Amino acid sequence: MAKERDDLKDRLLRQAAELENFKKRSQREKTEFLKRANESITKDLLPVLDNMERALGHVDGNQENNSVIEGLNMIYQELVKVLTGHGLEPVKALGEPFNPEFHEAMMQEEDPEAEENTVIKELQKGYLFQDRLLRPSMVVVSKKPARAAGEEEQEVEIKVN
């Protein structure tokens, strides 16, 4: 009788532990599902954000429709605020060393003032969503300037002598 009681108690404890594990797993899955759903919606809104940035970037200060531009800017700021509040943040690119995990190199340009493999232009912003890459930054990366023909000849002459 005591053995049967101990077996039943053991089974009860195991079932309680299984139930607790199931609850934890269900909560994790629900959280992950909501995170992915938010990520999908946020990714769909990125082109809207890009187009608003482009539109505001092409505005000069002497526009007749200043109130329209001001309204567009306010909408843009509110959209950025909402998306940032949900975990969206821009990828740091300009002036940073090229990082293939966060940057997509579209081209290289010679730049004597920048260190080699440094991002010198950002063609399209990249974004992280809750610390996960949502979209890489499309960038232009610096490279060393090509040597002038005269410099190469001098170097060859030095090596020969």
N, C-alpha and C positions, 0 to 999 in steps of 0.2 A: 504494500500500500504506500509506503514512504517512497519507494523507488518510482512508482507511478506518479505520485505527487511531484517529485523532483523533475521527472520527464515533462510533465505538463507545464510546470513552472518554467523550465528551460525553453519549451516550445513557445510559450507565451512571450518570454523575453525576446526570443528571436523574431517573432512576428511583430512585436513592438518596434524593434530595431529596423526591420525591413520597412515598416510603415514610415518611420522617421526618415530613412534614406530616400524613400519614394517621394516624400514631401519636399525634401531638399532638392532632389533631382528635378522635380516638376517646377519648382521655383526658379532654378537655374535655367531650365529650358525656356520658361516663360520670359525671363529677363533677356536671354539671348535672342529670342524671337522678336521682342519689342525693339531691341537694339538694332537688329538687322532691318526691321521695317522702317525705323527712323533713318537708318543709313541710306536706304533705297530712295526715300522721299527727298532727303537732303541732296543726294547725288543728282536727282532729277531737277532740282532747283538751281544747280550750279550754272547751267547755261543762262538762266534768267539773271543771275548775279553778274555773270561775265558781260552780258549785253547792257545791263544798267551801267556797269563801270565804263564800258566803251562809250556809251552815249554821254555820260558825264565827262569823260575825257576829251570829247570833241566840242565841248561848249566853250565859247570864248566869253569874256566878261561883258561885252556890249550887246547882248541878245535882247530883242524886244520882249520875248516871252519869259522874262525873268521869273515870274511867279510859277510858271510851268516847270522850269528848271529847278527852282527851289523845292517845289512839290516832289519832283522826281528824286531829288537828293534826299529829302526826308523819308520817302518810301524806301530808298536804297539803305539808308542808315538803320531804319527799323527792321528791314529784312536781315541785315548783317547782325543786328542785336539779337534777334530771335534765333537765328542759326547758331550764333556763338553761344547763346544760352543753352542750346541743346548739344553742344560739344564740337562744333565746327571751328577749326582754326586754320589759318593759312600756313602753308609750308614756307619756311624761311629759305630764300633762294639768292637774291641779289647780294653779291659780295661774299657769298659762302663758297667753300670748296665744293666742287661737283660731287654729289653723292647719288649713285645710281638707284639707291633705295627710295629716294624722294624726288629726284630730278630726271627728266627725260631730255637728253641733249638733242636739239634739233639741228644745230650747226656749230662750227667753231669759227672764231674770228681772231685775227692777230690783234693783240693789245699790249703794247710795250709797258704800260703802266700797271697792268694787273698781273698777279702771279698766274703761272700756268695752271690750267684746269680749275679756274675760278669762274663762277657764274657772273657774267657781265651784263646780260639782258634777260628779262623774264618775259617770254612771249605770251604765256598763259599761266595764271596762278594755279598752284597746286593746293590741295586741302587735306587735312587730317580730320577724321571724325572719331571722337572718343579715343584718341591716340592710335588709330589705325589709318593707314593711307587710303584716302578716298579717291584722289586723283593726283598724279605726279605733276610737278611744275614743268612746263615746256620751256627750256632755257637755251641760251647761247653761251658757250663755254670759251674761255680765252685759251689761246695757244701762243707759243713763243713766235715772235716775228721771224720770217725767213731772212736769212742773211743776204745782204746785198752782194752782187757779183764781185765787186772790188774787194770785199772782206774775205771772200773765199780764196781769191787769187793770192792775197797777202799771206794767208794762212798756209797755202800750199808752198809758197816761196820760202817761208820760214822753215818748214819741215824739210825742204830739199837741201838748204844750206847747212 
